[in-house]
Amino acid sequence: MGKIIFNIHEEDDFLLGFGLSIGFHLLLLFLAIALRTGIFISSNSVQKSFATKLRFLLESNLSNSPNLNPGIMEGKKLLQKSNASVAAPVPVSGELSSPFANADTTSLTQYYSETSLNVKLKFPVGWTYIDQNVKRKLDGVTFYGDPQIFNPPPYVHLEVVEKYLFNPSRYTEKAQNSNYEYYYNAPEELEGTFSQTIYIKTDIDEDFIIKLIVKGKEPFYRFLPSFWGIVQSFDFGSSIF
């Protein structure tokens, strides 16, 4: 009799456990269907909420745990670096633009031309010039602004130089086009007067140096784009503007 009672209890425990298991799985299935169909909350909201909580937990753990795996720490640093690079792009080194990229020719409405070397260039409206010749050959020409407007006036000086005097090591920058090579350094300043010097290397017997001199930093940099326009307009020979 005792054996029969024991078997009955054992069978009841099995049925109870089986019933609870089925009930638990049905509950999980119901919850899954409910979440899927949006009975309680939309799928997007669940995903966003879950993602937010997961991110918070990960960042909290990464920041506060004293015994982090070195690989995890390195991953965090790379993530932070990646985010920083997206927020503030760093210019690629070595991609320097041509000095003629910002040249301004809008105010260069007057033309200079001479016959000994057939030098031609444009210069600003309202300016004038003085030629310097040696043995009926151009040695230099100075362009300057109206002294009644500028005090002291800015000026541009073009000088004819001998090729054997050229030393490229004296210059840090170089630009070129189909006709000439241009060598120059950064602008210089002496007692409040700023200057920019360009060496123009040609394929004839003479080279040229063209120099801008302006009193004051702000006027100098304001006129600098026009100066590069003057340099860009420089030519010699039989071609015309």
ZANUDREN-669612 format. One record per residue (C-alpha): residue in three letters; x, y, z negated. Coordinates in steps of 0.5 Angstrom, whole numbers, plus 500, padded with zeros to 3 digits. Layout:
BEGIN
alaXYZ ...
***
This chain:
BEGIN
met500500500 gly506505498 lys509504505 ile502505509 ile502512505 phe509514506 asn508512514 ile501517514 his505523510 glu511522515 glu506522521 asp503528518 asp509532518 phe511530525 leu504533527 leu505539523 gly512541526 phe510539533 gly504544532 leu508549530 ser513549535 ile508549541 gly505555537 phe511559537 his513557544 leu506560546 leu507566542 leu514567546 leu510566552 phe505571551 leu510576548 ala514575555 ile507576559 ala505582555 leu512586556 arg512584563 thr505586565 gly506593561 ile501591555 phe505594550 ile510599553 ser512600561 ser518596563 asn522602564 ser521604557 val524598555 gln530598559 lys531605557 ser530604550 phe534598550 ala540601554 thr540607549 lys540603543 leu546598546 arg550604548 phe549607541 leu551601537 leu557600542 glu560607541 ser558606534 asn562600533 leu568602537 ser569609533 asn568606526 ser571599527 pro578599524 asn580592527 leu578593535 asn581589540 pro587593544 gly583591550 ile577594548 met580600546 glu584601552 gly577600556 lys574605552 lys580610554 leu579608561 leu572610561 gln573616557 lys578618563 ser573616568 asn568621565 ala573626565 ser575626572 val568626574 ala566632570 ala572636572 pro576634579 val583635579 pro586638585 val590633589 ser598635589 gly601637595 glu595640599 leu597647600 ser594651605 ser597655610 pro599662608 phe595665614 ala589661612 asn586667608 ala589672613 asp585678614 thr585682621 thr578686620 ser582693619 leu588692624 thr585696629 gln591699632 tyr596696636 tyr604697636 ser608695643 glu615697645 thr619695651 ser626693649 leu624687646 asn617687648 val615687640 lys607687639 leu603687633 lys597690630 phe597695624 pro591698619 val587704622 gly589710619 trp597708618 thr602711623 tyr609708624 ile617711625 asp621707630 gln629706629 asn633704635 val640703636 lys643703643 arg636704646 lys634697643 leu629696637 asp633696631 gly626696626 val620700625 thr616702619 phe609702618 tyr606706612 gly599709610 asp597716609 pro600719604 gln594724602 ile590717601 phe596713598 asn601716593 pro606713594 pro603710600 pro604702602 tyr609700608 val611695612 his618694615 leu620690621 glu627689622 val631686627 val636681625 glu642677627 lys641669627 tyr648668624 leu645671618 phe640666617 asn640662611 pro634657610 ser636655603 arg634662601 tyr627661602 thr622656598 glu616656603 lys616655610 ala610655615 gln610655623 asn606655629 ser607654636 asn612660637 tyr615661631 glu617659624 tyr616663618 tyr620662611 tyr618666605 asn618666597 ala613668592 pro612675592 glu617679588 glu616685583 leu621690581 glu619696576 gly612696578 thr613695585 phe611689589 ser614686595 gln613680600 thr618678605 ile617674611 tyr623671615 ile621670623 lys625665626 thr625665634 asp628662640 ile631668643 asp638671640 glu634676635 asp630674629 phe626678625 ile624680618 ile618683616 lys617686609 leu611689605 ile612694599 val606696595 lys606700588 gly602697583 lys600689582 glu592690584 pro593694590 phe599689593 tyr594683592 arg588687595 phe592688601 leu596682602 pro591678606 ser592684611 phe599683611 trp599676613 gly594678618 ile600683621 val605677621 gln600673624 ser599678630 phe606679631 asp609677638 phe614679643 gly615677650 ser610678656 ser604676653 ile599681651 phe593680645 
***
